[in-house]
Amino acid sequence: MSHHATVQKQLAAAEKRTFWTRRRREQLAGWLFIAPEVIGMLVLAVFPLVFSLGLSLTEWNLVGGLSAIKFIGLDNFAELFRDDRFLKALKNNIGFTAGTVPATMLLGVVFAAIIHKKLYFKDFFKVAFFVPYICSTVAVSAVWSALYHPSKGPLNQMLIHLGISDPPRWLVDTSWSLVAIMVIYIWQLLGYQIIIFLAGMTNIPDELYEAATIDGATGFQQFRRITLPLLGPTTFFLAITSTISSFKVFDMIKFLTNGGPNYSSTVIVYQIYEEGFQHFRMGYASAMSWVLFLIIMLVTSLTWITQSRKVHY
């Protein structure tokens, strides 16, 4: 064997020995560790997302199996905006979001400021406010269902003693059913908002408040000029998550009203459930899901753009 051939073999052997360098072995180990998560995300998130988009362009009765899928293009989306029930659910959902998100955030930041500055036993109040958030929604709904009882509920009994002879019937009243659920939703979510706002307030330097006090600023002025502006990132985070959560409300409505009476508390997610798993119209339900996705994406994008402009200026 020639000297040149020997050198070539030695070089090839060196390349083979150096291919699996320490860095490449570490990279492989990292990919192997995250592989279950990536596979799970593809199977449980990406595939259902793509499949639902395909289903939204079809007519499919779930009972008929996959062979019953029939392509109909954009007919489902066209039907949605002629469907009075869907338009009612959309209106209810927008009203629910507009009523709960600002109210919860306002109450959250006010209570957080009071607990942070003015109260003793802060840890007790933090836990007391947070307990409803970690409780089962079904359990919370059951308790409030008893409170809302039209004739024997403590709430209406109190209103009667205050001189209101004909108090609202709450969950069985078309004018009050959605409002009643909004109250429960705000009450349950409030503790989470308080904890997040408190976390944001602890990051604000005390020196700013001390300097403002020396300059003669009142407590309200300090709250308006220091606390609120520096809570911008926290407020932005809660605005996004609260908006998404409010559009996904389902279990509370399912337990308390089943979307009634007369669809007065039906929201989009509840109607998706009803169309998909009671009427078995999976294509139509998938179209609703994608409309809901686009609405949430639009609202989130607008909030993000607004926040980015504020930070820029």
C-alpha positions as CSV (number, residue, x, y, z in Angstrom):
1,M,0.0,0.0,0.0
2,S,1.3,3.4,-1.0
3,H,2.2,6.1,1.5
4,H,-0.6,8.3,0.0
5,A,-3.2,5.7,0.5
6,T,-2.1,5.2,4.1
7,V,-2.4,9.0,4.8
8,Q,-5.9,9.0,3.3
9,K,-7.0,6.2,5.5
10,Q,-5.6,7.9,8.6
11,L,-7.4,11.1,7.7
12,A,-10.7,9.3,7.1
13,A,-10.3,7.5,10.5
14,A,-9.6,10.8,12.2
15,E,-12.7,12.4,10.6
16,K,-14.8,9.4,11.8
17,R,-13.3,9.8,15.3
18,T,-13.9,13.6,15.4
19,F,-17.5,13.6,13.9
20,W,-19.1,13.0,17.3
21,T,-17.5,15.8,19.0
22,R,-18.4,16.7,22.6
23,R,-20.6,19.6,21.3
24,R,-22.5,17.3,18.9
25,R,-23.0,14.7,21.6
26,E,-24.4,17.4,23.9
27,Q,-26.7,18.7,21.1
28,L,-28.0,15.1,20.5
29,A,-28.6,14.7,24.2
30,G,-30.6,17.9,24.2
31,W,-32.7,16.9,21.2
32,L,-33.4,13.5,22.8
33,F,-34.5,15.2,26.0
34,I,-37.0,17.6,24.3
35,A,-38.1,15.0,21.7
36,P,-41.1,13.8,23.8
37,E,-42.3,17.4,24.2
38,V,-41.9,18.1,20.5
39,I,-43.7,14.9,19.5
40,G,-46.4,15.6,22.1
41,M,-46.9,19.1,20.8
42,L,-47.1,17.9,17.2
43,V,-49.6,15.1,18.0
44,L,-51.7,17.0,20.5
45,A,-51.6,20.6,19.2
46,V,-50.3,21.0,15.7
47,F,-52.1,18.0,14.1
48,P,-55.5,18.9,15.7
49,L,-55.1,22.5,14.6
50,V,-54.4,21.6,11.0
51,F,-57.1,18.9,11.0
52,S,-59.7,21.3,12.4
53,L,-58.9,23.8,9.6
54,G,-59.5,21.1,7.1
55,L,-62.7,20.1,8.8
56,S,-64.0,23.7,8.7
57,L,-64.1,23.3,4.9
58,T,-66.2,20.2,5.1
59,E,-69.6,18.9,6.2
60,W,-69.2,16.0,8.5
61,N,-71.6,14.2,10.9
62,L,-69.4,12.7,13.6
63,V,-71.6,9.6,13.8
64,G,-70.9,8.8,10.1
65,G,-67.2,8.2,10.6
66,L,-64.4,9.6,8.4
67,S,-66.0,8.2,5.2
68,A,-68.9,10.7,5.7
69,I,-66.6,13.8,5.3
70,K,-67.8,15.9,2.4
71,F,-65.8,19.0,1.1
72,I,-68.0,22.1,0.9
73,G,-65.4,24.9,0.8
74,L,-66.3,28.1,2.6
75,D,-70.0,27.3,3.0
76,N,-69.6,26.8,6.8
77,F,-68.1,30.3,7.3
78,A,-70.8,31.8,5.1
79,E,-73.5,30.1,7.1
80,L,-72.0,31.3,10.4
81,F,-72.8,35.0,9.7
82,R,-76.4,34.1,8.7
83,D,-76.8,32.1,11.9
84,D,-78.7,34.2,14.5
85,R,-77.6,31.9,17.3
86,F,-74.0,32.3,16.4
87,L,-74.3,36.1,16.1
88,K,-76.1,36.1,19.5
89,A,-73.2,34.0,21.0
90,L,-70.7,36.4,19.5
91,K,-72.5,39.4,20.9
92,N,-72.7,37.7,24.3
93,N,-69.0,36.9,24.2
94,I,-68.0,40.4,23.3
95,G,-70.2,41.8,26.1
96,F,-68.7,39.2,28.6
97,T,-65.2,40.2,27.7
98,A,-65.9,43.9,27.8
99,G,-67.6,43.6,31.1
100,T,-65.2,41.2,32.9
101,V,-61.7,42.1,31.8
102,P,-61.6,45.8,32.7
103,A,-63.6,45.3,35.9
104,T,-61.3,42.4,37.1
105,M,-58.1,44.4,36.3
106,L,-59.4,47.6,38.0
107,L,-60.5,45.7,41.1
108,G,-57.3,43.7,41.0
109,V,-54.9,46.7,41.0
110,V,-56.9,48.6,43.6
111,F,-57.1,45.7,46.0
112,A,-53.4,44.9,45.4
113,A,-52.4,48.4,46.2
114,I,-54.4,48.4,49.4
115,I,-52.9,45.1,50.5
116,H,-49.4,46.2,49.5
117,K,-49.5,49.5,51.4
118,K,-52.3,49.6,54.0
119,L,-53.1,46.2,55.5
120,Y,-51.7,44.0,58.2
121,F,-51.8,40.2,57.8
122,K,-51.0,40.6,54.1
123,D,-50.3,36.9,53.7
124,F,-53.7,36.0,55.0
125,F,-55.4,38.3,52.6
126,K,-53.4,37.0,49.7
127,V,-54.5,33.5,50.4
128,A,-58.1,34.5,51.1
129,F,-58.4,36.2,47.7
130,F,-56.5,33.4,45.9
131,V,-58.5,30.5,47.2
132,P,-61.5,30.9,44.8
133,Y,-59.1,30.8,41.8
134,I,-57.7,27.4,42.8
135,C,-61.1,26.0,43.7
136,S,-63.0,23.8,41.2
137,T,-65.1,25.9,38.9
138,V,-67.9,23.4,39.4
139,A,-67.8,23.7,43.2
140,V,-67.7,27.5,42.9
141,S,-70.7,27.5,40.5
142,A,-72.6,25.2,42.8
143,V,-72.2,27.6,45.7
144,W,-73.2,30.6,43.6
145,S,-76.1,28.7,42.2
146,A,-77.5,28.4,45.8
147,L,-76.8,32.1,46.4
148,Y,-78.7,33.1,43.2
149,H,-81.8,31.0,44.0
150,P,-84.7,33.2,42.9
151,S,-86.8,32.8,46.1
152,K,-84.7,31.1,48.8
153,G,-81.2,32.4,47.9
154,P,-79.5,34.6,50.5
155,L,-78.9,37.3,47.9
156,N,-82.5,37.8,47.0
157,Q,-83.6,37.5,50.6
158,M,-81.2,40.4,51.4
159,L,-82.6,42.5,48.6
160,I,-86.2,41.8,49.7
161,H,-85.2,43.0,53.3
162,L,-83.8,46.1,51.7
163,G,-87.2,46.9,50.2
164,I,-86.8,45.5,46.7
165,S,-90.0,43.6,46.3
166,D,-89.2,42.0,42.9
167,P,-85.5,41.2,42.8
168,P,-83.9,39.7,39.7
169,R,-84.3,36.0,39.1
170,W,-80.6,35.9,38.1
171,L,-79.7,32.7,36.3
172,V,-83.3,32.0,35.1
173,D,-83.8,35.6,33.8
174,T,-82.8,36.4,30.2
175,S,-81.8,39.9,31.2
176,W,-79.6,38.9,34.2
177,S,-78.2,35.4,33.4
178,L,-75.0,36.6,31.7
179,V,-74.5,39.4,34.2
180,A,-74.8,36.8,37.1
181,I,-72.1,34.6,35.5
182,M,-69.9,37.6,34.9
183,V,-70.1,38.4,38.6
184,I,-69.0,34.9,39.5
185,Y,-66.2,35.0,36.9
186,I,-64.8,38.3,38.2
187,W,-65.0,37.0,41.8
188,Q,-63.1,33.8,40.9
189,L,-60.4,35.4,38.8
190,L,-59.8,38.4,41.1
191,G,-57.4,36.6,43.4
192,Y,-55.1,35.7,40.6
193,Q,-55.0,39.2,39.3
194,I,-54.2,40.5,42.8
195,I,-51.3,38.2,43.2
196,I,-49.8,39.1,39.9
197,F,-50.2,42.9,40.5
198,L,-48.7,42.4,44.0
199,A,-45.7,40.7,42.4
200,G,-45.3,43.7,40.0
201,M,-45.6,46.2,42.9
202,T,-42.8,44.5,44.9
203,N,-40.4,45.3,42.0
204,I,-41.1,49.1,42.3
205,P,-38.3,50.7,44.3
206,D,-39.4,52.2,47.6
207,E,-37.1,55.2,46.9
208,L,-39.5,56.5,44.3
209,Y,-42.4,56.6,46.9
210,E,-40.1,58.2,49.5
211,A,-39.0,60.9,47.0
212,A,-42.6,61.5,46.1
213,T,-43.6,61.8,49.7
214,I,-40.9,64.3,50.4
215,D,-42.2,66.3,47.4
216,G,-45.6,66.4,48.9
217,A,-47.4,63.9,46.7
218,T,-50.5,62.3,48.1
219,G,-51.1,58.5,48.2
220,F,-53.5,58.8,45.2
221,Q,-51.0,60.8,43.2
222,Q,-48.2,58.3,43.9
223,F,-50.5,55.5,42.8
224,R,-51.4,57.4,39.6
225,R,-48.0,58.7,38.7
226,I,-45.7,55.9,40.0
227,T,-47.5,52.6,40.5
228,L,-49.7,52.5,37.5
229,P,-47.1,53.5,34.9
230,L,-44.5,51.1,36.3
231,L,-47.1,48.3,36.3
232,G,-47.4,48.6,32.5
233,P,-45.8,45.2,31.6
234,T,-47.8,43.5,34.3
235,T,-51.0,45.1,33.1
236,F,-50.2,44.2,29.5
237,F,-49.7,40.5,30.5
238,L,-52.9,40.4,32.4
239,A,-54.9,42.1,29.7
240,I,-53.8,39.5,27.1
241,T,-54.3,36.4,29.4
242,S,-57.7,37.7,30.7
243,T,-59.0,38.4,27.2
244,I,-58.1,35.0,26.0
245,S,-59.6,33.4,29.1
246,S,-62.8,35.3,28.8
247,F,-63.3,34.1,25.3
248,K,-62.8,30.5,26.4
249,V,-65.4,30.5,29.3
250,F,-67.4,27.3,29.2
251,D,-67.6,25.2,32.3
252,M,-69.4,27.8,34.4
253,I,-72.0,28.4,31.7
254,K,-72.5,24.7,31.1
255,F,-73.0,24.0,34.8
256,L,-75.2,27.0,35.6
257,T,-77.4,27.8,32.6
258,N,-76.7,25.5,29.7
259,G,-76.5,28.6,27.6
260,G,-80.0,29.7,28.5
261,P,-82.6,30.9,29.1
262,N,-83.4,31.5,25.5
263,Y,-79.6,31.5,24.6
264,S,-79.1,34.6,26.7
265,S,-75.9,33.2,28.2
266,T,-74.6,31.3,25.2
267,V,-71.1,32.1,24.2
268,I,-69.0,30.9,21.3
269,V,-67.2,28.0,23.1
270,Y,-70.5,26.7,24.4
271,Q,-72.0,26.8,21.0
272,I,-69.0,25.0,19.5
273,Y,-69.6,22.2,22.1
274,E,-73.3,22.1,21.3
275,E,-72.8,21.9,17.5
276,G,-70.0,19.5,17.7
277,F,-71.0,17.1,20.4
278,Q,-74.7,17.4,20.6
279,H,-75.7,18.0,16.9
280,F,-72.5,16.2,15.6
281,R,-71.8,18.9,13.0
282,M,-68.0,18.8,13.3
283,G,-67.3,20.9,10.2
284,Y,-69.6,23.7,11.4
285,A,-68.1,23.5,14.9
286,S,-64.6,23.7,13.5
287,A,-65.5,26.8,11.5
288,M,-66.7,28.4,14.7
289,S,-63.4,27.4,16.4
290,W,-61.4,29.2,13.7
291,V,-63.5,32.3,13.8
292,L,-62.9,32.4,17.6
293,F,-59.2,31.8,17.0
294,L,-59.1,34.8,14.6
295,I,-61.0,37.0,17.0
296,I,-58.6,36.2,19.8
297,M,-55.6,36.7,17.6
298,L,-57.0,40.1,16.4
299,V,-57.7,41.4,19.9
300,T,-54.3,40.1,21.1
301,S,-52.5,41.8,18.2
302,L,-54.3,45.1,18.8
303,T,-53.4,45.0,22.5
304,W,-49.8,44.2,21.7
305,I,-49.5,47.0,19.1
306,T,-51.1,49.5,21.6
307,Q,-48.6,48.5,24.3
308,S,-45.7,48.6,21.9
309,R,-46.6,52.2,20.9
310,K,-46.9,53.2,24.6
311,V,-43.4,51.8,25.3
312,H,-42.0,53.5,22.2
313,Y,-43.3,56.9,23.1
